């Protein structure tokens, strides 16, 4: 739909024409389109007050109405899988005009964080795929889309497989497909903004083996044909109070600058949205479910920062919060900032820095040092204020989950509750909590076979009833000023089958094993991953996702560098790190099971005779685990003791926050086995 045909825009234009000549409608419309390109979040009305600070209430209502209409238009235009054939044809024509034989379409944007704004959703626009990890490659007569084990079912539901052949990124890698479909001497093109240096190094090695040429394009061919591409998002950037961060931005900058001096660096370049948010104690609303503002920064060894971010989105109190040591520039000046690094030693993280940035630094004559982003580990090891905050946030969140689980127990026997209704109800309970800002990700509300889709997202088309005799999996979280939460509970609707109870209990046993683990200092998450899988492995079962991801402090719900996974990792788990503990089991076409709590790494009480310092996990999440789904005979005494102790803690922490029927229900479901 053209912006000009939106009734809400016409209504706004007529109002302005009748009331004032002081506002340029075309300028206002551009600002509203940028505001509409930001996600639908509770705090995104704030930018309207920033655009027109003294707007009367009737004008503000029209602004919101017009912005919402534009947003709906953008969303429907970006995700239009029925147009994939036409878009693929246009892309191939543009590739031909640029004389390239193949083009890689990654999910990444230029910041290389987990999420991207609508303007960067090229993979979704082209294919219809909505997952959080994937890549397509297009040739003149063939195309494929590559996903990991989480999305092998989803990709076939969302993508026209006559146009794009789905392939498992590990079992059927890009190199094999290109070997079968490209000839020596042909060119495979990429956008250097959208690929990290590490990724390009791997692609270059692959291209050399296949005897094809890997070439960077100056103009992304998708951008050339995407005529109604959304603008960059416009959402307000605000300070994050030291009350919640526990450390000033100045102190953080001095800490990281000291690391640069120690290794002989003049500066470091930062692109990750969560790194810039942490380093500068700022938060934004450019992306769904994450409080990020998109921009780049260069930290200098004197602890000053050049921040490249649209100035029109900065709140009035942000500049004094940043202070004189942080210089703010428009994004267009970033190239000049990189050129100014000529002759200097500059640290970049090749795993998250785009090839374009690396090339600019090389062309400028900078001396590049490649290392992990120096902010990552300090950000991951939370301070006392952050850990205390996340503890209190989890208790409030646990109360919301408890109210929701009670609601399910009352309403689902009727057979009338569906996934979307349950999802909305859960959000309504969270919104009542203090310091609530948003969900931390789109809720996974999966009934029956939909629960077997690991990253399922309910839609009006896929929406299922929570049927008696089946399982319901709900994975959700909240963003609070004092912490980020993430919890999964699997609930038996009515009486589960013996197989369901067996598989649920095996998952629970793995969860308990990891929760109880003690491990020497220096242990990585990959060394612990098998603890959560052993009960499933003993029955020839497994799951195709990691067991635990890092979690930020009012930042990303998926945070590195810590993780618990089969994937090798050399990052030692350290006190203050927050991770998830989420083993699962998924039976395609029938049901899914996952039990997830967040934990933080803490020093373990001294063990008699211990020769090394030992770490352990403190559980942060408190909500009942469905005992109706447990086969008690499969639990040993120590596992029963853990569950009883956990449920006693749930009662102790959550019961003061609920009352009436909810409190009575909580007493019953947390009773000892």
Secondary structure, 3 states (H helix, E strand, C coil): CCHHHCHHHHHHHHHHHHHCCCCCHHHHHHHHHHHHHCCCCCCCCHHHHHHCCCCCHHHHHHHHHHHHHHHHHHHHHHCCHHHHHHHHHHHHHHHHHCCCCEEEEECCCCCCCCCCCHHHCHHHHHHCCCCCCCEEEEECCCEEEEECHHHCCHHHHHCCCCCCEEEECCCCCHHHHHHHHCCCCCEEEEECCCCEHHHHHHHHHHHHHHCCEEEEECCCHHHHHCCCCCCCCCCCEEECCHHHHCCCHHHHHHHHHHHHHHCCCCEEEECCHHHHHHHHCEECCCECCECCCCCEEEEECCCCEEEECCHHHECCCHHHHHCCCEEEECHHHHHHHHHCCCCCEEEECCCCCEHHHHHHHHHHCCEEEECCCHHHHHHHCCCHHHHHHHHHHHHHHHHHHHHHHHHHHHHHHHCCCEHHHHHHHHHHHHCCCCCEEEECCCCEEEEHHHHHCCCCCCCCCCCCECCCCEEEEEEECEEECCEECCEEEEEEECCCCHHHHHHHHHHHHHHHHHHCCEEECCCEHHHCHHHHHHHHHCCCCCCCCCCEEECCCCCCCCEEEEEECCCCCCCECCCCCEEEECCEEEECCCEEEECEEEEEEEECCCCCCCCCCEEEEEECCCCCCCHHHCCHHHCCHHHHHHHHHHHHHHHHHHHHHCCHHHHHHHHHHCCCC
